[in-house]
């Protein structure tokens, strides 16, 4: 039928236009026609554009979250380093002989 079969999951997503997780007969026939024609309609182009914009927004939010997590890890690293220095200082003071 001229339909790429290398990635079945991608093909399923292409055919499942409404994102229901199921492919109705009408979706299947229309999807096969579009895949074979390889010419998206203006509606298809708008749907893709909308999907890409949504993904870009989610990616931006994920980047913000990752940046905040990185900052927290760096702060925890600084705090751990400071704590280790304090422990080392206490050990050094304890080991040194006490003279009055």
C-alpha positions as CSV (number, residue, x, y, z in Angstrom):
1,X,0.0,0.0,0.0
2,X,3.0,2.3,0.1
3,X,2.8,2.9,3.8
4,X,6.0,3.0,5.9
5,X,6.0,0.0,8.3
6,X,9.4,0.6,10.0
7,X,7.8,2.4,12.9
8,X,4.4,0.9,13.7
9,X,3.9,3.2,16.7
10,X,4.5,6.3,14.6
11,X,2.1,5.0,11.9
12,X,-0.5,4.4,14.6
13,X,-0.1,8.0,15.9
14,X,-0.4,9.3,12.4
15,X,-3.7,7.4,11.8
16,X,-5.1,8.2,15.3
17,X,-6.0,11.8,14.5
18,X,-8.2,12.4,17.5
19,X,-5.7,10.9,20.0
20,X,-8.2,8.5,21.4
21,X,-5.9,5.5,21.4
22,X,-8.2,3.7,19.0
23,X,-8.4,4.0,15.2
24,X,-11.9,4.2,13.8
25,X,-12.5,2.9,10.3
26,X,-13.0,6.5,9.0
27,X,-9.7,7.6,10.6
28,X,-7.9,4.6,9.2
29,X,-9.2,5.2,5.6
30,X,-8.6,8.9,5.7
31,X,-5.2,8.4,7.3
32,X,-4.1,5.8,4.7
33,X,-5.2,8.2,1.9
34,X,-3.2,11.1,3.4
35,X,-0.1,8.9,4.0
36,X,-0.2,7.7,0.4
37,X,-0.8,11.1,-1.0
38,X,1.9,12.7,1.2
39,X,0.1,16.0,0.8
40,X,-1.2,17.5,4.0
41,X,-4.3,19.6,3.9
42,X,-4.4,23.0,5.5
43,X,-6.3,21.4,8.5
44,X,-3.5,18.9,8.9
45,X,-0.8,21.6,8.7
46,X,-2.7,23.6,11.4
47,X,-3.0,20.6,13.6
48,X,0.8,19.9,13.2
49,X,1.6,23.6,13.9
50,X,-0.6,23.5,17.0
51,X,1.0,20.3,18.2
52,X,4.5,21.6,17.7
53,X,3.7,24.8,19.6
54,X,2.3,22.8,22.5
55,X,5.4,20.6,22.5
56,X,7.7,23.7,22.5
57,X,5.8,25.1,25.5
58,X,6.1,21.8,27.4
59,X,9.8,21.7,26.5
60,X,10.3,25.2,27.8
61,X,8.6,24.3,31.1
62,X,10.8,21.2,31.3
63,X,13.9,23.3,30.7
64,X,12.8,25.7,33.5
65,X,12.2,22.8,35.9
66,X,15.6,21.3,35.0
67,X,17.3,24.6,35.6
68,X,15.7,24.9,39.0
69,X,16.7,21.4,39.9
70,X,20.2,22.0,38.8
71,X,20.4,25.2,41.0
72,X,19.0,23.1,44.0
73,X,21.6,20.4,43.4
74,X,24.4,23.1,43.3
75,X,23.1,24.6,46.5
76,X,23.0,21.2,48.2
77,X,26.5,20.6,47.0
78,X,27.7,23.8,48.5
79,X,25.9,23.1,51.7
80,X,27.4,19.5,51.8
81,X,30.9,20.9,51.2
82,X,30.5,23.5,54.0
83,X,29.2,20.8,56.4
84,X,32.2,18.5,55.5
85,X,34.6,21.4,56.2
86,X,33.0,22.0,59.6
87,X,33.2,18.3,60.5
88,X,36.9,18.3,59.4
89,X,37.5,21.4,61.5
90,X,35.9,19.8,64.5
91,X,38.0,16.7,64.1
92,X,41.2,18.8,63.8
93,X,40.3,20.7,66.9
94,X,39.6,17.5,68.8
95,X,42.9,15.9,67.8
96,X,45.0,18.9,68.8
97,X,46.3,18.8,72.3
98,X,44.6,21.3,74.7
99,X,47.0,23.7,76.5
100,X,46.0,26.4,78.9
